[in-house]
Amino acid sequence: MNDDITVGVLSLHNSKETKAILNAADDLGAGTEWLREETLSVDIDDGEVTLAPDVDIIVNRLLLSKEEQPAEALGLATMLDRMRPMLNHPMETMTAMHKFASGTALAEAGLPVPDAFMALSADRLNEDREKFGEEVVYKTAIGTHGGGTWKIDAGEPVNPMVGSRQAFLQRFIDHDQQRHSDLRVYVVGEKVVGAMNRYAPEGDWRTNVALGGDVENATEGLTDEVKTMAKRASDVVGLDYAGVDIVEGADGYYILEVNPTAGFKGLFQATGRSPAPFIARLAIERAGGEVDEERVYELAATLDDSRPACMPRKPQETTTELSVIGYIEEVVAMGTRGQKSVLAKSDTGATRTSIDSRLAAEIGTGPIKDIVRIKSGSLKSGKSRPVVDLVVGIGGRQHTVTASVEDRAHMDYPLLLGRDILQHYHVDVRRRADEEDDETPADEVALE
């Protein structure tokens, strides 16, 4: 038993992966603590530093790419890393989160990565684009679940920034003209615990499970070459556990990304094996405990992401101060080609934000991700409209949403803010940046 060891998981989000790791550590006999808003505190008193709740080791599950202020979260993890042993140290996690930084580290270690180019000026970034071929991948250095990634024509101009995030170009590698695929290999410590082939959904080239990609088990057929490549990639970046994305090209394998907070759902769906008990075992052993390997494999056969015993209950009375947004607000619309300050209308009756087709083309919002049906006014059947990724800046905050594209030339405002953005604000209908307007609210439903 490991009664004298307490495993803490640092996570500010209610992720299924955090719950699964805590449940696995509990099943393996260790004490558990969820380090989050309701529980975490650090006290410096007369030179003595006290961490509450007290833990022996910390599993870092901070989702830096989802934080509005990632530097704050990184600072929190760095502070805790100085106090307790940690799996996935903060600086190594930041290297992995920044796709170009991790690509640089892998290339310098002699591991194969796709050709890529980053520049701080638009002129320099757009030079020599032809070396990438007719199609090139354009992506933000920090992104998640396939967001912030586009496949564009070589002649299409791009900017070095998408919103506040650095962007770069990368060679598109594909070996299947019918359906794009890649391989995710999950590494914990020095062990490959599972692998899956990921296939892009119809009409897309991105293989992320969060975007609807299909998966199949690839664990048994994994070659020694790929296993070694994945383990070396995790080691070079400096992670204790990671999901390593690998793609096969005409001339061999290439490492695409090393993910420090890769999800468990797709891997478990494909392999019937959860990484959570392996991560829990690594934490317990690092803290000086012992774990029965057979029990780890038994637990791995179930993805237990139920509410862990240590999960704190939120106070019944909570007051969250929301920022105020006007009925008509000046915002910044951002895409791959640039950004533009425009007037936008707040519409609490609209599910989704909507952008004028001309503005979408001007700032570069492609590619089309889906088709949705919009219900508006007396049109019971609605109209079908494409949806695209869009970054909207409001008062220093940025929101990445999937916006519908329509012809709004006959309307006063090129951008309509839906509930996907307005949920983060109080709407003050008396506050407006221009004259009054009368535009019919819209609502939508996804196509069956």
Secondary structure, DSSP 8 states (H G I E B T S, - for coil): -EEEEEEEEE-SS--HHHHHHHHHHHHTTEEEEEESTTT-EEEEETTEEEEES--SEEEE---GGG-SSHHHHHHHHHHHHHHS-EES-HHHHHHHHSHHHHHHHHHHTT-----EE--SSHHHHTTTGGGG-SEEEEEESS--TTTTEEEEETTS---SEETTEEEEEEE---S-SSS-EEEEEEEETTEEEEEEEEE--TT-----GGGT-EEEE-STT--HHHHHHHHHHHHHHT-SEEEEEEEEETTEEEEEEEETT--SHHHHHHHS--SHHHHHHHHHHHTT----HHHHHHHHTS---S--TT-----SS-----EEEEEEEEEEEE-SS-EEEEEEEE-TT-SS-EEEHHHHHHHT--S--EEEEEEETTEEEEEEEEEEEEEEEETTEEEEEEEEEE--TTSS-SEEE-HHHHTTEEEEEEEESSS------EEEEE--
